[in-house]
Amino acid sequence: MVEIDARGENCPMPVIKTKRALKEIEKDGTVFIMVDNKIATENLEKMAKEYNNSIAIEKINNEHYNVTITKGNGSVQLNEEKNENKKNNIVIVIQSDKMGEGDYELGKTLLKGFIYSLTEIEIIPNTIIFYNKGATITTENSDSIEDLEKLQSLGTTILTCGACLNFYNLADKLKVGTSTNMYNITNILINAEKIIRP
Amino acid sequence: MTYIIIRWWVQIEEKFNIITFESTHEAMRCEKVLKDKGFKVRIIPLPSEISAGCGLSLKLNLEDYKEIIENLNKYTNNFKCYEIIKNGFNKKVTPI
């Protein structure tokens, strides 16, 4: 077991130190981290889940939390490595509930077909972003939920613009993936190697 | 190391029927008719193993096949049926 005392350290140091420790150890090994605030435990939890690790958090008092992370199957990537891998980052942007200009019903049918095809080809997109009327595709009454769930289970991140969900009164009707904000969307688009807009 | 995720591990067999149509309009119209009747059908792009018909086809569950055909016959006779067995990236297409 690796022990890290990250009390008194500012964000993101506890997460960085934990990541480094996790990278070194074998599967089923544990890292024990002490932190002094709740936000740090939440960040550790987010990171642990991202890499399929299991996590236990114990509150000693308001300024002392013990966190135990057991390494799972996911390999841990440090940020330096991630930057290198951005090269092949494929992002698909769905900005409307139809594909192409022209007849509305045909456009809707084509978009459904496009999303279905994504589940059938060999390369899986890293991220699919839905905004504006595209937000209707990830919510109730969409015919593409099943396909998007399949993609998600294969590793695609499904994100829908939160402001758009709110605008179309769909905030409580999101069926697949998570909602996100413009900062995150902009960040993903800037870092994308390839952006596909059907 | 590459960050592209390749789907080589997917080897789940799936069996379903598809119906192909002469025109895109016809495929879209029949999807609507069957959906309004409560059938779980969906338009998918025509599998590339089949060259006939338009670029769209209707995907349906095996158990609904008979009932759907009976319903569809009231509207049109201009369609063809296939059984698809999908295993990973391989598709076996059999006309019915």
Interface residues (C-beta under 8 A of the other chain):
Chain A: E81 E84 N85 K86 K87 N88 N89 I90 E105 L106 T109 K112 G113 Y116 S117 E120 E122 I123 I124 N126 D143 L154 G155
Chain B: M1 T2 Y3 I4 I5 I6 R7 V10 T24 A27 M28 E31 R42 I43 I44 P45 L56 F89
